[in-house]
Amino acid sequence: MSASEDFSRRIEEAIKSPKNVGELAGADAVGTVGNADCGDMLRMWIKFKEEDGKRVIDRATFQTFGCETAIAVASVATELIAGKTAEEALAMGGSELSAPLGPLPPVKIHCAQLVEGALRSALSPEEAPESNQAVAPTLLQQFQEQSPKKIVLDPFQ
């Protein structure tokens, strides 16, 4: 089996039944990243709990407008960060968040970076989780807020 076929198989397995898809009621933190120009957007919700005197991630969920790889990476990442403190989760990079899928092809690394960005957005120390949750627009609102780009087909127009 080629590396490409192996990657496709792993992604297919991960998206057959992705974990933690959808909004998380009562989330303590919400992070959204994306680029409307390419269409990839991801939102992550995080809920914390107290465990052994530490505040740890109880559950994380996501929604995405992205490819199958983005769905697969977000699914495995939400599983990986459960039980970690915010600091431990923030220490994880895209390659760690996507590790259960194996090495991503170079053209799919941006999917892991998208998930990492959403996680960082949600756990950003600069914003309190409550204010992050209260002002976060929906993915559709963010996509609609993007200014339309004028495409010029004739450079002499």
C-alpha positions as CSV (number, residue, x, y, z in Angstrom):
1,M,0.0,0.0,0.0
2,S,1.4,3.4,-1.0
3,A,1.8,6.2,1.5
4,S,-1.0,8.1,-0.3
5,E,-3.4,5.1,-0.1
6,D,-2.5,4.6,3.6
7,F,-3.2,8.2,4.4
8,S,-6.5,8.1,2.5
9,R,-7.5,5.0,4.4
10,R,-6.7,6.6,7.8
11,I,-8.7,9.7,6.9
12,E,-11.6,7.7,5.7
13,E,-11.6,5.7,8.9
14,A,-11.5,8.9,11.0
15,I,-14.4,10.5,9.2
16,K,-16.7,7.5,9.1
17,S,-17.8,8.5,12.6
18,P,-16.1,11.7,13.7
19,K,-16.1,12.4,17.4
20,N,-17.3,15.5,19.1
21,V,-19.0,17.3,16.2
22,G,-21.3,20.2,17.0
23,E,-21.8,23.0,19.4
24,L,-21.2,22.4,23.1
25,A,-23.8,23.9,25.3
26,G,-22.4,25.7,28.3
27,A,-18.9,25.8,26.8
28,D,-16.3,27.8,28.8
29,A,-14.3,28.8,25.7
30,V,-14.9,29.1,22.0
31,G,-12.2,29.6,19.3
32,T,-12.7,30.2,15.6
33,V,-10.2,30.4,12.8
34,G,-10.3,30.3,9.1
35,N,-9.9,31.9,5.8
36,A,-13.0,32.6,3.7
37,D,-10.9,33.0,0.6
38,C,-10.1,29.2,0.6
39,G,-13.2,28.2,2.5
40,D,-11.6,26.4,5.5
41,M,-13.1,27.5,8.8
42,L,-13.1,25.8,12.1
43,R,-14.7,26.5,15.5
44,M,-13.9,24.7,18.7
45,W,-15.8,24.7,21.9
46,I,-14.2,23.7,25.2
47,K,-15.7,22.9,28.6
48,F,-13.5,22.6,31.7
49,K,-13.9,20.7,35.0
50,E,-12.1,20.5,38.3
51,E,-10.0,17.4,38.7
52,D,-7.5,16.8,41.5
53,G,-7.4,20.5,42.2
54,K,-6.7,21.4,38.6
55,R,-8.9,22.9,35.9
56,V,-8.8,20.4,33.0
57,I,-10.6,20.1,29.7
58,D,-13.7,18.0,30.2
59,R,-14.8,18.0,26.6
60,A,-14.1,19.7,23.3
61,T,-16.3,19.8,20.2
62,F,-15.9,21.4,16.8
63,Q,-17.7,22.4,13.6
64,T,-15.8,23.0,10.3
65,F,-16.2,24.1,6.8
66,G,-13.2,22.2,5.5
67,C,-12.0,19.1,3.8
68,E,-12.1,15.6,5.2
69,T,-8.6,15.9,6.6
70,A,-9.7,19.0,8.7
71,I,-12.6,17.0,10.0
72,A,-10.4,14.0,10.9
73,V,-7.7,16.1,12.6
74,A,-10.3,18.1,14.6
75,S,-12.0,14.8,15.6
76,V,-8.8,13.2,16.9
77,A,-7.6,16.5,18.5
78,T,-10.7,16.9,20.6
79,E,-10.1,13.4,21.9
80,L,-6.4,14.1,22.6
81,I,-6.9,17.3,24.7
82,A,-9.6,15.9,27.0
83,G,-8.1,15.7,30.5
84,K,-5.3,18.2,29.8
85,T,-5.0,21.6,31.4
86,A,-5.2,24.6,29.1
87,E,-1.4,25.0,29.3
88,E,-0.8,21.3,28.3
89,A,-3.2,21.6,25.4
90,L,-1.6,24.9,24.3
91,A,1.8,23.2,24.3
92,M,0.6,20.8,21.6
93,G,1.4,21.7,18.0
94,G,-0.4,20.7,14.9
95,S,1.7,17.6,14.4
96,E,0.9,16.3,17.9
97,L,-2.8,17.1,17.4
98,S,-2.9,15.1,14.2
99,A,-0.5,12.3,15.3
100,P,-3.1,9.5,15.5
101,L,-3.6,9.9,11.8
102,G,0.1,9.5,11.0
103,P,2.2,12.0,9.1
104,L,0.1,14.4,7.0
105,P,1.1,15.1,3.4
106,P,2.6,18.5,2.9
107,V,-0.6,19.8,1.2
108,K,-2.7,18.8,4.2
109,I,-0.5,20.3,7.0
110,H,-2.7,23.4,6.9
111,C,-5.5,21.2,8.3
112,A,-3.6,20.5,11.5
113,Q,-2.6,24.2,11.7
114,L,-6.3,25.1,11.4
115,V,-7.2,22.9,14.4
116,E,-4.2,24.2,16.4
117,G,-5.3,27.8,15.6
118,A,-8.9,27.2,16.8
119,L,-7.5,25.6,20.0
120,R,-5.2,28.6,20.6
121,S,-8.1,31.0,19.8
122,A,-10.3,29.3,22.4
123,L,-7.6,29.1,25.1
124,S,-5.9,32.4,24.4
125,P,-4.6,33.9,27.7
126,E,-5.4,37.4,26.4
127,E,-9.1,36.9,26.6
128,A,-11.3,35.5,29.3
129,P,-13.2,32.5,28.1
130,E,-16.5,34.1,29.1
131,S,-15.9,37.1,26.9
132,N,-14.6,34.9,24.1
133,Q,-17.9,32.9,24.2
134,A,-20.2,35.9,24.5
135,V,-18.9,37.8,21.4
136,A,-17.9,34.9,19.1
137,P,-20.0,35.1,15.9
138,T,-21.2,31.9,14.3
139,L,-19.1,30.4,11.5
140,L,-21.8,31.5,8.9
141,Q,-21.7,35.0,10.3
142,Q,-17.9,35.1,10.0
143,F,-18.0,33.8,6.5
144,Q,-20.7,36.3,5.5
145,E,-18.8,39.2,7.1
146,Q,-15.8,38.7,4.7
147,S,-15.7,41.5,2.2
148,P,-16.4,40.3,-1.3
149,K,-13.4,40.2,-3.6
150,K,-13.6,41.7,-7.1
151,I,-12.3,39.3,-9.7
152,V,-10.9,41.0,-12.7
153,L,-10.7,38.7,-15.7
154,D,-9.6,41.4,-18.1
155,P,-6.6,43.3,-16.8
156,F,-7.6,46.3,-19.0
157,Q,-10.9,46.9,-17.3
